[in-house]
């Protein structure tokens, strides 16, 4: 039961950070002239890329810490600051510039790119599995004390991938139901959750670093 609770908390945190609902307008923008089948193909490849990216960083996070001589607590403080910046921008109802800039979106609107390129960049990286999500899964895994907790982290990443696929496949219906205003409201709600997560991450990092 405890592992189920942990899984739900991890999934909720990752959902707020990746914010697949907020990615809907960008997805529709870069796929506006494609067929429904091609959109589903991009949605599937985007979801797979998200799962692979986050899983790889979750699994190799401890070696990254060791290579750069960084402690988990120092990384938690830095990650909290990064998430807080993202949260502030999301609270204003816009996508975080930490994830993707307007110039990047316009570039992919104008250039002829393959389905694989669109699915990987900008959709999967950095729009959904950006620096904030990567930092978070690395910290989640580093703080996991048992095999069950580590498996919970990986399972939450898999569930996020499934969620991304479902959301992107339903992008037109979501936009029709929520509209631009509704998507902005959802983004603000995710930003509020992310703010509390960022502050708690910084507090935990400071406590660990100074032995409080």
Steps between C-alpha positions, in 0.01 A plus 500: 500500500788731580654436158168583330490830688860570398419416138202737496708781653778448246253488212320814619828689532621394156162582344523855634856540373456346154158667461384307190177706488707816454682333211177459300515839318863442396418145385210625286717781363783277377261232367231727351543369142532130587241224485347344811711188449820703480403689814450174687839381377665817631310467830628143544860590415485803730374287789769236442771767487374651826508161676846411368647844581369517855580134572860536381563807716328337797724194470831679439434793734720370780799468265442854375510621861826315559662614174438868569566467873154632585297392800132411483420791732681753281317362197170525687558870570598569137207293372260678732611839369454377142152364575406822680587703191291265286212524746499880497468504122229233507305703757482778243335252261784448254742217423827528683789642297713243685326243286458658158527846354270670250787501249530121519127455438501738203809327359323165494189659349703636209747220426426172328584231755435128531246348736784360711660843541171664601426223751841524664567875470319718601215284633671237718814705566490762636124571505385204712812331639694819554764595761243516780367147439851358454621662823197372690531134395871505582421629849209258546728208418787630716265530799354150447615273779358167382452301182123555525545878506734487201248292309231755597708776338535302176132403503396864550713592196325229299158631611603851396589362157156339468338827613698700243389262226133519603506880530671559164273252322204695642654843435221627274228390741684647799543835326133497395385422856735726694581767245800728535374641829441155649849384407647813661298434816634142509853630449457742791372218722803288409718803572352535849573134578848537355568804719439304819714213369785738417492668841493163678789377285710805597411459870596131493825582324593767754413269791714222358793725410519661844389198703191674636 
